[in-house]
């Protein structure tokens, strides 16, 4: 009968709907079965509820659900733009499991709704944030492939893997205190994205929980076990075992999202109105929209007087090419120093910094404030930073190093090492950080990796000069991390764009231009580098 047929049809539709919902959880391809914008019911006004809902879905790796929330928003009754701050938070908190195509689709639709001050920051942030997401997910995909190919015994020997961690305490609904043995004290660090798997013998899969490391320490003097505090991203309580305290799990590091967040935050700072970056806004932002040639003029603009010869008492001899590069870098806003192999770019950098210290460039540029230091010297690798520090030490330049991986013979110049030596190992963290801050403000040069420059202790410090080595081997967002801060007047990028480009895993991002460093892009904008020679 007609009624029987309709009843059967309703049951079939309901079962198919259930199948699609289950498939969406385990297979992102099904998530493409979404209605286009404007073809779904409108549900709410404003952005607060939509933001909270999208954030939860992205933390759980469900880009389709976040996209559906956005498409259900009633744009006709929304009186305000989507918050830039909230947009950045969505990108920063997305799970490594999120589907790339759907994530990029969500970003494309959100970009039209985000409030930007002008076309330049909108274009700049859209382009680089998409590349960063592509690179992050490509890195995750590479990690997943390694796990699939590696036997269990090989994974146990790797850093970033703990085969048996015990849940000591559930602090809050989504915070777990874990304790157990690790292969290295640096296996896990704050901000690492990890998978938690119950039981520890199970393979990593859809049942593994997304989490972010909140803190890691140990072992204590009377204990040989390490401690981790992780925050679960999954909000579905069905995924968390009942009576979890006392149970064991395995912890696998996916990647460090701290680097990703540092880059996104650097882009955010640069694209936010009133960022105190002055002419650097025109150099970096406007050129992405349409280069006018004005950028090269702004780079060469004189910001201080003097030449390298004025600091001849530094007793560091430079050849003609090095002298010309150093003299230019002392006086102009942004300088590119191209150092082919064997031309002494590190030596030239040390001589340049010594001259800056001798000339007290901070007096020519701005008043020294309580939380300021003259120079921040950085690079993409710890090895390059240590090479700079070694050169400064040999020239008796008062330099301090930030970071954990300091070369053994240079440890005495690490702020952490000095502070612990003066205060003792049992001192409280607040006293330790206060002394470290004082050491940094008292020194002439702070040395850090590009990502290390975002260290909390440096966050509110100002520097008038940024010198970056290996600048041509860093992507543009990485390069921005040390630069985008209040008070920067002089930027010196040292590298060679004719050698190795930045390492980028995402083939799509490479094809779209992500492997072009800021150094190389400035050269393409007719900013002439000072080429060193033997």
C-alpha positions, -999 to +999 in steps of 0.1 A: +000+000+000+010+036-004+014+041+034+036+010+037+058+023+009+062+057+026+070+041+059+097+019+043+111+049+025+114+070+057+133+041+074+157+038+045+164+076+046+170+075+083+194+046+080+213+062+052+216+094+073+230+074+102+255+057+079+267+091+065+272+105+101+293+075+111+313+077+078+320+114+084+336+105+117+360+080+102+363+090+066+367+127+058+358+121+021+322+117+031+323+152+045+324+166+010+287+157+008+277+191+021+251+215+008+265+247-008+262+280+010+226+293+011+210+258+009+207+251+046+183+264+073+194+296+091+197+291+128+212+321+148+223+357+149+258+370+158+290+350+159+296+339+195+277+307+194+290+298+159+326+304+170+323+282+200+307+254+180+332+256+151+361+256+177+348+224+192+343+207+158+378+217+146+394+205+178+378+172+172+390+171+136+355+176+120+360+204+094+327+194+077+307+201+109+325+234+113+317+243+077+280+233+082+278+256+113+292+285+092+268+279+064+238+278+087+247+313+101+221+339+091+244+365+074+214+388+067+209+394+105+246+395+115+256+431+122+293+425+130+322+410+111+338+377+123+365+385+148+401+383+135+411+371+170+386+343+168+396+333+133+432+330+144+421+309+174+402+285+150+433+280+129+456+275+160+434+249+176+424+227+147+432+190+152+459+173+131+432+150+118+413+177+101+408+172+063+429+196+043+404+203+015+376+210+039+398+231+061+409+253+032+372+255+021+363+267+056+391+293+055+380+306+021+345+312+034+356+327+067+381+350+050+352+369+034+337+376+068+367+385+088+373+422+096+405+434+081+417+470+078+423+472+041+431+449+013+468+445+019+466+427+053+437+406+041+457+394+011+488+388+031+472+369+059+450+348+036+479+337+015+504+328+043+478+313+067+467+289+040+502+279+033+509+274+070+478+251+073+489+232+043+524+227+056+511+217+091+488+191+077+515+178+053+538+174+083+511+155+101+505+132+070+542+125+069+542+115+106+511+092+101+529+075+071+560+069+093+538+053+120+522+030+094+556+019+082+575+017+115+574-015+136+564-011+173+600-017+185+613+012+163+586+036+176+595+027+212+631+039+206+620+073+191+618+106+209+582+117+212+569+083+220+560+069+254+547+033+253+534+033+289+522+064+308+501+061+339+472+085+345+479+099+380+452+124+382+424+140+362+427+177+371+397+189+353+373+173+328+399+174+300+433+177+318+453+145+326+484+142+347+506+114+332+536+098+347+561+073+332+595+067+316+606+085+285+635+080+261+647+116+266+640+146+288+632+165+256+608+139+242+578+162+249+576+200+252+549+225+259+526+230+229+533+196+214+503+180+197+500+143+208+478+113+205+467+095+237+458+058+231+440+035+256+452+007+261+489+012+254+490-019+233+465-006+208+476+009+175+470+046+168+437+050+152+403+068+152+399+059+189+431+078+199+425+111+216+439+144+205+457+163+232+482+192+237+510+191+262+505+218+288+538+211+307+565+185+310+591+180+337+611+155+358+623+133+370+624+144+406+654+136+428+636+107+445+618+095+413+630+083+379+598+090+361+588+120+340+555+139+343+533+153+315+502+174+319+480+171+287+448+188+277+424+167+257+409+183+227+382+158+224+351+169+242+330+137+237+331+120+270+324+087+253+360+087+240+375+089+275+377+056+294+356+054+326+376+056+358+407+067+338+429+074+369+454+046+374+450+033+338+480+032+314+481+047+279+506+054+252+515+089+241+527+097+206+539+131+195+524+143+162+542+176+160+550+208+179+522+232+172+541+258+191+560+267+160+528+269+140+512+292+166+542+314+167+540+319+129+502+325+129+506+350+158+534+368+139+511+371+108+483+383+131+505+410+147+516+423+113+480+424+100+465+441+130+460+479+128+482+500+151+509+474+153+537+500+157+557+485+128+557+518+109+574+516+075+578+478+078+541+475+071+546+490+037+577+469+030+560+436+039+523+440+034+518+463+005+543+444-017+522+413-015+493+432-032+513+451-058+550+461-055+555+498-064+592+502-060+586+522-029+597+492-007+633+494-019+634+532-010+620+525+025+646+498+030+675+521+021+662+550+042+687+562+067+678+558+103+711+566+120+744+583+112+779+567+113+800+541+094+818+510+102+850+531+103+836+551+132+840+519+153+875+511+140+886+504+176+867+471+173+900+458+158+881+435+134+894+439+099+869+436+070+875+434+033+859+459+010+827+439+004+823+432+041+830+468+050+805+481+025+778+458+038+785+465+074+785+503+069+751+501+051+736+479+078+746+504+105+726+532+090+697+520+069+663+505+079+665+471+062+697+455+048+702+423+028+737+408+031+743+379+006+771+357+018+781+329-006+801+300+010+835+310+023+829+348+022+828+352+060+792+361+066+793+351+102+825+370+108+810+401+091+778+397+113+799+396+145+819+427+134+787+445+125+772+437+159+803+448+177+802+481+158+765+486+167+773+480+204+803+504+202+783+531+186+755+526+211+729+526+183+701+525+208+709+561+217+705+572+181+672+554+176+651+556+207+652+560+244+662+529+263+633+516+283+632+492+312+624+462+291+646+468+261+679+455+248+699+468+218+702+438+195+684+404+189+706+380+170+688+350+157+687+322+131+666+292+122+689+266+137+706+262+171+739+255+154+739+289+136+728+307+167+756+291+187+781+301+160+770+337+163+772+335+201+807+320+199+818+349+177+803+374+202+821+358+231+854+358+214+850+396+208+840+402+245+805+413+235+781+410+264+757+384+249+732+360+265+716+329+249+679+319+252+670+282+246+675+247+259+698+233+232+730+254+238+764+240+228+782+226+258+811+250+257+787+280+256+764+270+284+779+296+307+763+322+285+728+307+287+705+329+308+689+298+324+723+284+333+735+317+348+702+322+368+702+287+382+739+290+392+732+323+410+700+312+427+704+275+431+683+246+417+656+247+443+645+283+437+610+291+427+602+296+390+591+333+395+624+343+411+642+324+383+623+342+355+628+376+372+666+371+373+666+358+337+647+389+326+672+412+344+701+394+327+686+398+293+679+436+298+714+441+311+732+425+282+740+441+248+729+412+226+703+384+230+708+353+210+679+330+201+664+309+174+637+325+152+610+305+171+628+310+204+624+348+199+587+342+207+597+329+242+574+344+268+603+361+286+612+380+254+576+387+244+574+422+261+610+431+255+618+456+227+649+455+204+659+483+181+680+459+159+672+424+146+700+405+129+691+372+113+715+346+099+704+320+074+675+342+065+672+328+030+666+293+044+635+304+064+600+308+052+585+343+055+563+336+086+593+321+105+613+352+095+586+375+109+586+360+144+616+379+157+609+411+137+572+418+145+575+436+178+573+472+190+605+493+188+622+476+159+640+502+138+667+482+119+665+447+103+696+429+089+689+397+070+720+376+062+719+346+039+722+335+003+690+329-018+712+312-044+718+283-021+692+260-003+656+274-002+634+269+029+623+233+036+586+229+028+568+195+028+536+206+012+540+202-026+509+224-031+523+252-009+556+250-028+539+253-062+520+283-049+552+301-037+557+292+000+593+282-005+603+317-015+619+333+016+614+369+026+650+375+016+644+363-019+611+381-022+628+414-012+654+408-039+626+403-064+612+437-053+645+454-064+660+456-029+696+451-038+716+428-015+752+436-005+771+406-019+802+395+001+833+383-017+866+367-007 
